[in-house]
Amino acid sequence: MERAPEASIHADLEALSHAAAAAIVQVAEDAVRERGWFALSLAGGSTPRRLYELLATTYSERMPWARTHLFFGDERCVPPTDPASNYHMAFDALLNRVPIAEKQVHRIRGEIPPLDAAREYGRMLRRFFATGERGAAEPHAPEDVTTFDIALLGIGPDGHTASLFPGSPVLDERAHWVVEVEAPAYIAPPRQRITLTLPVLNGARDVFLFAAGEEKTRVVAELLSAEARRPSPYPAGRVSGTRRTVWWLDRAAAGDIGGAEAESR
Ligand code: 6PG
């Protein structure tokens, strides 16, 4: 039985970023204690930049970097040096500033042909979660593998998450964990993307949806009201963790949701 999502609402992006960073550190410490490693899939876009900066500074000493593996929920089909690259933002704000081994940062190679990048990343994820390095004996069917400890995801104003867009056929993909997609024409270029699909995102123990700013108020309100209407018409409403789903929102994105008491969470 899927648990209802939680909303953790904070005064502004700074308070939101601190709260989410503290939560990520706590999950990381618990994961390493329980399983010996912590797997976090990073969100793209711009909202998480401050969160990444805090993980690289204020919260860095508490992070078990030696036992952490970082992944990406999606990537634009550009080189890692391109300012439009999600890896580029994470490198600037986080990766270049923390003591994590390069082999523990699993980058989607946006610079190679999209189908090759998607297949390569899917094979790596399966090897990491379903069969190999964790010592799991047998490959599992894609829909029943536990994957990330946290899948951190942003939300677009149209309700997309990662590069899963409303009405896209890849929302029904159940075999491939990573696919190449063309973002809709209303999305700013680069529109050729590589994205994780729902089976691997929903295999995460925790899904953290992270949104801030007034441009997200409407879609957040519709998403949380659409919760009742399953499956959600929005891709961001189709992701949920096997353990919990937390909507990390600032007051501007939360609008009328949650009221005053939600601030304290
Ligand atoms: C991307 C992201 C995308 C992003 C949302 C929110 O590659 O753009 O994966 O899903 O998280 O579009 O982006 P902002 O944080 O910039 O609003």
Boltz pocket constraint, residues with backbone or C-beta under 6 A from the ligand:
constraints:
  - pocket:
      binder: B
      contacts: [[A, 43], [A, 44], [A, 45], [A, 46], [A, 47], [A, 48], [A, 73], [A, 74], [A, 75], [A, 76], [A, 86], [A, 153], [A, 154], [A, 155], [A, 156], [A, 157], [A, 160], [A, 161], [A, 162], [A, 163], [A, 210]]
      max_distance: 6.0
